[in-house]
Amino acid sequence: MKIYSFKQNTGKSIHQFNSKNVTIHPLLKPDEPFQIGYFYLEEGSVLGMHPAMCDQLLMITSGRGWVRIEGGEKITVEPGMAVFWQEGEMHESGSEVGMTAIVAEGSRLDPKRYLPAT
């Protein structure tokens, strides 16, 4: 058995797209375009507007935050909610109080097959 840490202070800070106070721990990056990561969005964070490089599913695990697409209003998200963006869709996310989330990215994601829509 091995114990690993994915605490916020050991992750990779994201600064692209005018982002601030966002840390990620990439968990899986195989040769096929698919990635799983764990996000920390601190108080007052924003992961700036950017295109989804492939289909993305953001699964909120704690805290509360917001998401939006280009030209859209902010939508509040909380634990138990998942947000899906299609490849190329412009989007951003953030949190006023802090939020953590798992993100899965890949061309073969199909959340409607497994998750009920709200």
Protein Blocks (a to p, Z undefined) as FASTA:
>chain_A
ZZddfbfklmccdfehhiahiacddfbdcfbdcddddddddehiacdddddfbdcddddf
bhjdddddehiacddddehiacdddehiacddddfkbpaddddddfkbcfklmpccZZ
